[in-house]
């Protein structure tokens, strides 16, 4: 009889530990789903004297929020490319506040671009554009500058052992011929992983 | 003295202890409680707090003045505490801390000329992002949108704001605000 009791106890323990493992796995996945990789970064300081017609990289290097401290600021480190954190489907966007440094060309263009790209110098050997997004506004004549937002989506599949660290580059261009322009420090980008690519 | 599992603390009799109806019931009860807690996490993950509200029809705005939109039509709000269509209709209140995806859109019009339009999102009264433009030849109306993700705390108040410049009278001819949580802060 004592063996039977002992086996019964062992069976209950094994059953309880099996249920514990499965519930723990479920909890971990649900908690992870509400904490998917996300960053918000600002420009940190004004980017001044941008000439008309000059496409200018915006280097968003100041973390406002991140739930992944190991998310690289840029990849390559000296570039303006913000890499995806890991494989997945992503949504991302940019907000730019811009002001004229001097005179204003009435109703001239201001544009932001977001390009999903493999940076130059990383395999594959040439820069490749995968997806481009952007937004265009026109000088409003309102004191204090103008504002632009844009949003895009992308799917990123990391390649094991490859340096093809695809990312997003954010750029600004304007047609204010009467003077240069400034992109203000409070401008920011954001990037959020929406989902896994595979179950 | 029964043992218990590491994470969920599910009780089981130790070797040498007698398996009884009571010990089996204790395990079943503990499993039920754990699954109920897991179900709360499941619903939290699959039902992110979301508010989609809008306003149809024209609402006058004083020229050159940022003005919060009263949003009186509710497409979807869960939890209900995020927005009311009868009280403080310009406010969407964040129910938790998190990173929030916000999309605002407005059709701004003027009766004579329209020289500038702006749609903005404010957080506790401070503009956090916006889009502003000349309507570039569209002199009576311009639809403008703006969207971004922001860090928000429980209780923060989000508003959609519009502004127009020009002559005659002007204002909203319909507007829309969508707020949904992307992730928790921790």
Interface residues (C-beta under 8 A of the other chain):
Chain A: X2 X5 X6 X8 X9 X10 X12 X13 X15 X16 X17 X19 X20 X23 X24 X26 X27 X30 X31 X33 X34 X35 X36 X38 X40 X64 X65 X67 X91 X93 X94 X95 X106 X107 X135 X137 X138 X139 X140 X141 X142 X146 X147 X148 X149 X151 X188 X190 X192
Chain B: X3 X4 X5 X6 X7 X8 X10 X11 X12 X13 X14 X15 X16 X17 X18 X19 X23 X24 X27 X31 X34 X35 X37 X38 X41 X42 X44 X45 X48 X64 X99 X101 X115 X116 X117 X118 X120 X129 X130 X131 X132 X133 X134 X136 X145 X146 X147 X148 X149 X150 X151 X165 X182 X183 X184 X185 X186
